[in-house]
C-alpha cells in the first residue's frame, strides 16, 4: 500500500493554512513544502495543486518571485 492509498489525518489545505499562520501569514513555496513534508507524505505537485485550489477560493495569494520560486500569502481563513 502506498502513501497515496491512505487518508490523511489532516487535509492538506488545512495543514497549509496552519503552517502559513505559524509563519506569520507568508512563506515561500519551498519552505512551506519542507515544513509540510516533515508532517505528512506529500509531493511538490500535490502542494502546488492544493495552493491553486486555495487561490481560486480566495484564501491565499500566490505570486511568482522567480522562475521556480513562489511566495504564498494568507488572505483570509476559510
DAGI-V319860 format. One line per field, one symbol per residue. ss: DSSP state (H for helix, E for strand, - for the rest). phi: phi as a letter, one per 30 degrees, with the letter a starting at -180 (. if undefined). psi: psi as a letter, one per 20 degrees, with the letter a starting at -180 (. if undefined). A space follows every 50 residues. Layout:
# DAGI-V319860
ss->???
phi->???
psi->???
This chain:
# DAGI-V319860
ss->--HHH------HHHHHHHHHHH---EEEHHHHHHHHHHH----HHHHHHH HHHHHH---EEEEEEE--EEEEEE----
phi->.cdddcdddbeeddddddddddcijbadddddddddddcbcbcddddddd dddddddicbbccdcbecbbcccdcadd
psi->prhiiqqqhpqghghggghhghjjiqqqhhhgggghhhhrnrrhhhghgh hgghhhikhrppqpgagkpqppppgqq.
